[in-house]
Amino acid sequence: MNKLRVGICGWGNVATGLFKTLQTNSVEIKKRSNLEIEIIAIGARRDNPKCDPGNVIIERDIFKIIDHDIDVIVELIGGVDVARDLILKALNAKKHVVTANKAVIFNHGNELFSVANKNGVKLLYESSVCAGTPIIKLLNQELAASKISKISGMLNGTSNFILSNMEEGMEFEPTLKLAQEKGYAEPDPSFDIEGTDAAHKIGILSSLAFGSSLPPKDFYIEGINGIHKDDFKYAYEMGYTIKHLAIAKSTNNSIDLRAHPSLVKLDSYLANLKGVRNGIEVETDLLGTLHIAGSGAGQEATASGVISDLIYLSDSKIREVNNINETIELIDFIDLDFQYYFYIEASDVSGVMASISSIFANKDVSIESISQKENLNDDLVPIIIITDPFKEKDYQELVDNLLELDSVNKIRSIRIEPQ
C-alpha cells in the first residue's frame, strides 16, 4: 500500500472538511486507491471549535509545516500574497502542493508552475475550479488527444442560485439575502455577483485548454447586478433564459475570453441547470460536446477535489504541469459580434417605436424582433428588441443615442450567446 504524508495549511471550513472526510472515508480511500493518507501536521493560526484535530501536530506559523517530514502541502489558507509565498517556499523545498485556491493560481500560475517544474514537483489544483467537479483532470488527461475549441458554462454556484430564483419571480436583493442565509454567498458577495470568481475559473481553464497565460491580460467581466426579474419573463416569451456564463473559445491562435450574463436557449443543457450548480460544456473535435455538472462549493465537494489530487499525486509520474503558449493573444472584446436583448422603457406616445427603430437603422443594426408590452405605471411602456449580431464596439454609442431620445427613460441589455 502507498502512503502519503500530508501537511495542511489553514484550519477553516474547507480544511476541517478535508480533515473530517479523510477520517470518515479512510477505509474507502484505502480500498479504492491503495493509498493511506496520513496527516502529519496542521498549520492553524487559531483553533477551530468545530473540529478537534486530536493528536496531530499544530503549528501556529503555517510556514513551519514545510519543515516537517511530509510529501505534500495542502494549501487552504485562501488569499493571494501569503498563499503565493507559502506555495513557492514549499515547491522550492521540493514538496508537492495541492491547493483549492483559484485566486493564487489565476494571479501567479505561470510563476508557480515554472518553479514546480524546475524542482521536479507537482502543483495540483483540481478543487480550485468548481470544487469537486473533475474538470481539471478531464482537460489534462481524458481529453489529451482531443482538440478543444470552446469551454463555456456557469462557474459560480452563488450566481446560478440567484438567477434561478429570479427566474421563478424573485427580485435580486431578496434572493441575494436568501443565498447569504443559506451560506451560499459571503457577507460581502461582490466576488461572486460581480463575476470575479467565474472569471478566475475560466482564466484557469483557458490556460489548461489553450495555453493562455496566468494571469491573462485583462478581459471582459460583468456581474449579475443589473438583471431584473422581468428580463426573465420577456426572455422566456422568446425561448430564452438568463445565465451567467464564463467562456473561453479558441479562434485562429487567439482566445475569446469573457464572463458576463447571457441569454441562452431554453432547450439547451446549461439552461436547465438550476440552483447552486456548476455546469460546463466542452466542445471537442473527437468527442463532440461534453457536459459536466456538479456542486461548486462546500466542504464535501472541495474535500473531494483535494483528495482526488492526493490520490493522483501518489500514482503518477512527474511531468510538466502547464503548457503556456506565449504566442496566444486575447481577442479584444470590442471586436466581437453579439446579438442583443434590449429592454427599453419609453413614454407611451405616438411614434415611439418608429423613433427607436430609426436609431438602430442609423447605426446599421438590424432588428430581428421588436414588441411593445403592457403599459407600466406613469404612462411608460416596455419595448423588447432582439437584434441581429453587430460589433460590440458600436454598442455604447447605440445606447447613448437611444438615451438622447426624450421618450426613452431606461435601457437594460443582455448579450445572447450563440448555440
C-alpha positions as CSV (number, residue, x, y, z in Angstrom):
1,M,0.0,0.0,0.0
2,N,1.2,3.5,-0.8
3,K,1.5,6.1,1.9
4,L,1.3,9.9,1.6
5,R,2.4,12.2,4.4
6,V,0.5,15.4,4.3
7,G,0.7,18.8,6.0
8,I,-2.4,21.0,5.9
9,C,-2.0,24.8,5.9
10,G,-5.2,26.5,7.0
11,W,-7.9,25.4,9.5
12,G,-11.1,27.0,8.3
13,N,-14.2,25.3,6.9
14,V,-12.5,23.8,3.9
15,A,-9.5,22.4,5.9
16,T,-11.7,21.0,8.6
17,G,-14.0,19.5,6.0
18,L,-10.9,17.8,4.4
19,F,-9.8,16.5,7.8
20,K,-13.2,15.0,8.7
21,T,-13.5,13.4,5.2
22,L,-10.1,11.8,5.5
23,Q,-11.1,10.4,8.9
24,T,-14.6,9.3,7.9
25,N,-13.7,7.8,4.5
26,S,-10.2,6.5,5.2
27,V,-11.2,2.8,4.7
28,E,-12.9,3.6,1.4
29,I,-9.9,5.6,0.2
30,K,-7.5,2.7,1.0
31,K,-9.8,0.1,-0.6
32,R,-10.3,2.0,-3.9
33,S,-6.9,3.7,-4.3
34,N,-4.4,1.5,-2.3
35,L,-3.4,4.7,-0.6
36,E,-3.0,5.7,3.1
37,I,-3.1,9.4,3.6
38,E,-1.6,10.4,6.9
39,I,-1.9,14.0,8.2
40,I,1.4,14.8,10.0
41,A,0.9,18.5,10.9
42,I,-1.7,21.3,10.6
43,G,-0.8,25.0,10.2
44,A,-3.5,26.8,12.2
45,R,-3.1,30.3,13.5
46,R,-6.0,29.7,15.8
47,D,-8.2,26.8,16.9
48,N,-11.4,25.9,15.2
49,P,-14.1,24.9,17.7
50,K,-15.9,22.9,15.0
51,C,-13.1,20.4,14.6
52,D,-10.8,18.6,17.1
53,P,-7.5,17.7,15.3
54,G,-6.7,15.1,18.0
55,N,-3.0,14.3,18.3
56,V,-2.0,15.9,15.0
57,I,0.9,18.4,15.5
58,I,-0.3,22.0,15.3
59,E,1.9,24.8,14.1
60,R,0.8,28.4,14.6
61,D,3.3,29.5,12.0
62,I,2.0,27.9,8.8
63,F,5.4,28.2,7.1
64,K,6.8,25.7,9.7
65,I,4.7,23.0,8.2
66,I,7.2,22.8,5.3
67,D,9.9,21.7,7.8
68,H,8.1,18.5,8.7
69,D,8.8,15.2,7.1
70,I,5.9,15.3,4.6
71,D,5.4,14.7,0.9
72,V,2.8,17.3,0.1
73,I,1.5,20.6,1.4
74,V,-2.3,21.2,1.1
75,E,-2.7,25.0,0.9
76,L,-6.1,26.0,2.2
77,I,-5.4,29.5,3.7
78,G,-7.0,31.4,0.8
79,G,-6.0,34.9,-0.3
80,V,-3.2,35.6,-2.7
81,D,0.1,37.1,-1.4
82,V,0.7,34.8,1.7
83,A,-0.6,31.8,-0.2
84,R,1.9,32.6,-3.1
85,D,4.8,32.9,-0.6
86,L,3.8,29.6,1.1
87,I,3.5,27.7,-2.2
88,L,6.8,29.0,-3.5
89,K,8.6,28.0,-0.3
90,A,7.1,24.5,-0.4
91,L,7.9,24.0,-4.1
92,N,11.5,25.2,-3.6
93,A,11.7,22.7,-0.6
94,K,10.8,20.1,-3.2
95,K,7.4,19.4,-1.6
96,H,4.4,18.8,-3.8
97,V,1.5,21.2,-3.3
98,V,-2.2,20.7,-3.6
99,T,-4.4,23.9,-3.4
100,A,-8.0,24.8,-3.7
101,N,-7.1,28.5,-4.1
102,K,-8.3,29.7,-7.5
103,A,-7.1,33.3,-6.9
104,V,-3.5,32.4,-6.4
105,I,-3.4,30.2,-9.5
106,F,-5.1,32.8,-11.6
107,N,-2.8,35.6,-10.5
108,H,0.5,33.7,-10.2
109,G,0.0,30.5,-12.2
110,N,2.9,31.0,-14.7
111,E,5.4,31.7,-11.9
112,L,4.2,28.8,-9.7
113,F,4.2,26.2,-12.4
114,S,7.6,27.3,-13.5
115,V,9.0,26.8,-10.0
116,A,7.3,23.4,-9.7
117,N,8.8,22.2,-13.0
118,K,12.3,23.4,-12.0
119,N,12.1,21.5,-8.8
120,G,10.6,18.3,-10.2
121,V,7.4,18.5,-8.1
122,K,3.8,19.0,-8.8
123,L,1.3,21.8,-8.2
124,L,-2.2,20.3,-8.4
125,Y,-5.4,22.4,-8.1
126,E,-8.5,20.3,-9.1
127,S,-10.7,21.8,-6.4
128,S,-9.8,25.4,-7.4
129,V,-12.3,25.3,-10.2
130,C,-15.8,24.1,-9.4
131,A,-14.7,22.4,-6.2
132,G,-15.1,18.6,-6.7
133,T,-16.3,18.7,-10.2
134,P,-13.4,17.0,-12.0
135,I,-12.9,19.5,-14.9
136,I,-9.1,19.9,-14.4
137,K,-8.3,16.2,-14.8
138,L,-10.8,15.9,-17.6
139,L,-8.9,18.6,-19.6
140,N,-5.5,17.3,-18.6
141,Q,-6.0,13.6,-19.1
142,E,-9.2,12.3,-20.6
143,L,-9.2,14.9,-23.4
144,A,-5.5,14.9,-24.0
145,A,-6.0,13.6,-27.6
146,S,-8.8,16.0,-28.4
147,K,-8.6,19.5,-29.8
148,I,-10.8,21.7,-27.7
149,S,-12.5,24.6,-29.4
150,K,-14.6,26.1,-26.6
151,I,-15.3,25.9,-22.9
152,S,-18.4,27.6,-21.5
153,G,-20.7,27.4,-18.5
154,M,-21.9,28.6,-15.2
155,L,-18.8,28.5,-12.9
156,N,-20.2,30.3,-9.9
157,G,-22.9,28.5,-7.9
158,T,-23.9,31.6,-6.0
159,S,-24.8,33.5,-9.2
160,N,-26.7,30.5,-10.6
161,F,-28.7,30.2,-7.4
162,I,-29.7,33.8,-7.5
163,L,-30.6,33.8,-11.2
164,S,-32.6,30.5,-10.8
165,N,-34.7,32.1,-8.1
166,M,-35.1,35.3,-10.1
167,E,-36.3,33.0,-13.0
168,E,-39.1,31.9,-10.6
169,G,-40.1,35.5,-9.9
170,M,-38.0,36.8,-7.0
171,E,-36.2,40.1,-7.0
172,F,-32.4,40.3,-6.9
173,E,-31.9,41.7,-3.4
174,P,-34.2,39.2,-1.5
175,T,-32.6,36.4,-3.5
176,L,-29.1,37.5,-2.6
177,K,-30.2,37.7,1.1
178,L,-31.6,34.2,0.9
179,A,-28.3,33.0,-0.6
180,Q,-26.4,34.6,2.3
181,E,-28.8,33.0,4.8
182,K,-28.2,29.6,3.3
183,G,-24.4,30.1,3.3
184,Y,-24.2,30.2,-0.5
185,A,-23.0,33.8,-0.5
186,E,-20.5,35.6,1.7
187,P,-21.5,38.6,3.8
188,D,-19.6,40.6,1.1
189,P,-20.9,38.9,-2.0
190,S,-19.1,41.1,-4.5
191,F,-16.6,38.4,-5.6
192,D,-19.5,36.2,-6.7
193,I,-22.1,38.6,-8.1
194,E,-19.7,40.9,-9.9
195,G,-18.3,37.9,-11.9
196,T,-14.7,37.8,-10.5
197,D,-14.9,34.3,-9.2
198,A,-16.2,32.9,-12.5
199,A,-13.6,35.0,-14.3
200,H,-10.8,33.4,-12.3
201,K,-12.0,30.0,-13.1
202,I,-12.4,30.5,-16.8
203,G,-8.9,32.0,-16.9
204,I,-7.5,28.8,-15.4
205,L,-9.5,26.6,-17.8
206,S,-8.3,28.7,-20.7
207,S,-4.7,28.2,-19.7
208,L,-5.2,24.4,-19.5
209,A,-7.1,24.1,-22.8
210,F,-5.4,26.7,-24.9
211,G,-2.2,27.7,-23.2
212,S,-3.2,31.3,-22.4
213,S,-1.1,32.9,-19.6
214,L,-1.8,33.2,-15.9
215,P,-2.7,35.8,-15.1
216,P,-4.2,36.6,-18.6
217,K,-4.4,40.1,-19.9
218,D,-7.5,42.0,-18.8
219,F,-10.7,40.6,-20.3
220,Y,-14.3,41.5,-20.1
221,I,-16.0,40.7,-16.8
222,E,-19.6,41.7,-15.9
223,G,-21.7,40.6,-13.0
224,I,-25.4,39.9,-12.5
225,N,-26.3,43.1,-10.5
226,G,-28.1,44.7,-13.4
227,I,-30.5,41.9,-14.2
228,H,-34.2,42.4,-13.3
229,K,-36.8,39.6,-12.8
230,D,-38.9,40.9,-15.7
231,D,-36.0,40.2,-18.0
232,F,-36.6,36.5,-17.4
233,K,-40.3,36.9,-18.3
234,Y,-39.6,38.6,-21.6
235,A,-36.7,36.3,-22.4
236,Y,-38.9,33.3,-21.8
237,E,-41.5,34.6,-24.2
238,M,-38.8,34.4,-26.9
239,G,-37.5,31.0,-25.9
240,Y,-34.6,32.0,-23.7
241,T,-33.5,32.2,-20.1
242,I,-30.6,34.1,-18.5
243,K,-27.4,32.6,-17.1
244,H,-24.0,34.0,-16.0
245,L,-21.6,32.4,-18.5
246,A,-17.8,32.2,-18.5
247,I,-16.4,31.5,-21.9
248,A,-13.1,30.6,-23.4
249,K,-13.1,30.0,-27.2
250,S,-10.1,29.4,-29.5
251,T,-10.1,31.1,-32.9
252,N,-7.1,31.1,-35.2
253,N,-4.5,31.1,-32.4
254,S,-6.4,33.7,-30.5
255,I,-8.7,33.4,-27.5
256,D,-12.1,34.8,-26.9
257,L,-12.2,35.1,-23.1
258,R,-15.1,36.7,-21.1
259,A,-17.5,36.3,-18.3
260,H,-20.9,38.0,-18.3
261,P,-24.7,37.4,-18.3
262,S,-26.1,35.8,-21.4
263,L,-29.4,34.7,-22.9
264,V,-29.3,31.0,-23.7
265,K,-32.0,28.9,-25.4
266,L,-34.5,27.2,-23.0
267,D,-33.8,23.8,-24.6
268,S,-30.1,24.0,-24.0
269,Y,-28.2,21.9,-21.5
270,L,-27.0,24.9,-19.4
271,A,-30.4,26.5,-19.3
272,N,-31.8,23.5,-17.3
273,L,-29.2,23.5,-14.5
274,K,-30.7,25.3,-11.5
275,G,-29.7,26.3,-8.0
276,V,-26.2,26.0,-6.6
277,R,-24.9,24.1,-9.6
278,N,-21.9,24.5,-11.8
279,G,-22.4,23.4,-15.4
280,I,-19.7,23.3,-18.1
281,E,-19.8,22.5,-21.9
282,V,-16.5,21.4,-23.6
283,E,-16.6,21.4,-27.4
284,T,-14.1,18.9,-28.8
285,D,-13.2,17.6,-32.3
286,L,-13.1,13.9,-31.4
287,L,-16.0,13.5,-28.9
288,G,-18.3,16.3,-29.8
289,T,-19.7,18.4,-26.9
290,L,-19.2,17.1,-23.4
291,H,-21.4,18.2,-20.5
292,I,-20.3,18.1,-16.9
293,A,-22.2,19.4,-13.8
294,G,-21.8,19.2,-10.1
295,S,-21.7,21.1,-6.8
296,G,-19.4,24.1,-7.0
297,A,-18.9,24.8,-3.3
298,G,-19.0,23.4,0.2
299,Q,-16.8,21.4,2.5
300,E,-17.6,18.0,1.0
301,A,-17.2,19.0,-2.7
302,T,-13.9,20.8,-2.1
303,A,-12.6,17.9,0.0
304,S,-13.4,15.5,-2.8
305,G,-11.3,17.6,-5.2
306,V,-8.3,17.8,-2.8
307,I,-8.4,14.1,-2.1
308,S,-8.6,13.4,-5.9
309,D,-5.4,15.3,-6.3
310,L,-3.7,13.5,-3.4
311,I,-4.6,10.1,-5.0
312,Y,-3.4,11.2,-8.4
313,L,-0.2,12.5,-6.9
314,S,0.6,9.2,-5.3
315,D,0.0,7.2,-8.5
316,S,1.5,9.2,-11.3
317,K,4.9,10.2,-12.7
318,I,6.3,13.7,-12.5
319,R,5.5,15.7,-15.7
320,E,5.1,19.2,-16.9
321,V,2.1,20.9,-15.3
322,N,1.4,23.7,-17.7
323,N,1.5,24.4,-21.5
324,I,1.7,28.2,-21.6
325,N,1.9,29.4,-25.2
326,E,3.5,32.8,-25.3
327,T,2.1,33.5,-28.9
328,I,-1.5,33.2,-27.7
329,E,-3.4,36.6,-27.8
330,L,-6.7,37.5,-26.3
331,I,-9.3,38.9,-28.8
332,D,-10.2,42.4,-28.0
333,F,-13.8,42.3,-26.6
334,I,-14.9,45.2,-28.7
335,D,-14.1,43.3,-31.9
336,L,-16.6,40.6,-31.1
337,D,-20.1,40.3,-32.6
338,F,-23.2,39.7,-30.4
339,Q,-26.9,39.6,-30.8
340,Y,-28.5,41.7,-28.0
341,Y,-31.7,41.6,-26.0
342,F,-32.8,45.2,-25.2
343,Y,-35.4,46.3,-22.6
344,I,-36.3,49.9,-23.4
345,E,-38.6,51.7,-21.1
346,A,-40.2,54.5,-23.1
347,S,-43.1,57.0,-22.9
348,D,-46.3,55.7,-24.3
349,V,-46.6,58.3,-27.1
350,S,-47.3,58.2,-30.8
351,G,-44.3,57.3,-32.9
352,V,-42.1,56.0,-30.1
353,M,-41.5,52.6,-31.9
354,A,-40.5,54.4,-35.1
355,S,-38.1,56.8,-33.4
356,I,-36.4,53.9,-31.5
357,S,-36.2,51.8,-34.7
358,S,-34.6,54.7,-36.6
359,I,-31.7,54.9,-34.1
360,F,-30.9,51.2,-34.8
361,A,-31.2,51.7,-38.5
362,N,-28.9,54.7,-38.3
363,K,-26.3,52.5,-36.6
364,D,-26.7,49.8,-39.2
365,V,-28.0,47.4,-36.6
366,S,-30.8,45.2,-37.9
367,I,-33.7,44.2,-35.6
368,E,-34.7,40.5,-35.5
369,S,-37.8,41.2,-33.4
370,I,-39.5,44.2,-31.7
371,S,-42.6,44.2,-29.5
372,Q,-44.4,46.6,-27.2
373,K,-45.5,45.1,-23.9
374,E,-48.3,46.0,-21.4
375,N,-48.0,49.5,-20.0
376,L,-46.2,50.3,-16.8
377,N,-47.1,53.0,-14.3
378,D,-46.5,56.7,-15.2
379,D,-47.5,56.2,-18.9
380,L,-44.4,54.2,-19.6
381,V,-44.2,51.1,-21.9
382,P,-41.6,48.4,-22.2
383,I,-40.3,47.8,-25.7
384,I,-38.4,44.5,-26.2
385,I,-35.9,44.2,-29.0
386,I,-33.8,41.3,-30.2
387,T,-31.1,42.5,-32.7
388,D,-29.1,40.7,-35.3
389,P,-25.4,40.4,-34.5
390,F,-23.4,43.6,-34.5
391,K,-20.0,44.8,-33.3
392,E,-19.5,45.3,-29.6
393,K,-17.6,48.4,-30.3
394,D,-20.8,50.0,-31.6
395,Y,-22.9,49.1,-28.6
396,Q,-22.2,52.1,-26.3
397,E,-22.8,54.7,-28.9
398,L,-26.1,53.0,-29.8
399,V,-27.2,53.1,-26.2
400,D,-26.1,56.7,-25.8
401,N,-28.1,57.7,-28.9
402,L,-31.2,55.9,-27.6
403,L,-31.0,57.7,-24.3
404,E,-30.9,61.0,-26.1
405,L,-34.5,60.4,-27.2
406,D,-36.9,62.4,-24.9
407,S,-39.2,59.4,-25.0
408,V,-36.6,56.9,-23.6
409,N,-36.5,56.6,-19.8
410,K,-34.4,53.5,-19.2
411,I,-32.4,50.8,-21.0
412,R,-31.2,47.3,-20.0
413,S,-29.4,44.9,-22.3
414,I,-28.1,41.4,-22.2
415,R,-25.9,39.6,-24.8
416,I,-27.2,36.4,-26.5
417,E,-24.8,33.5,-26.6
418,P,-25.0,31.6,-29.9
419,Q,-25.7,27.9,-29.7
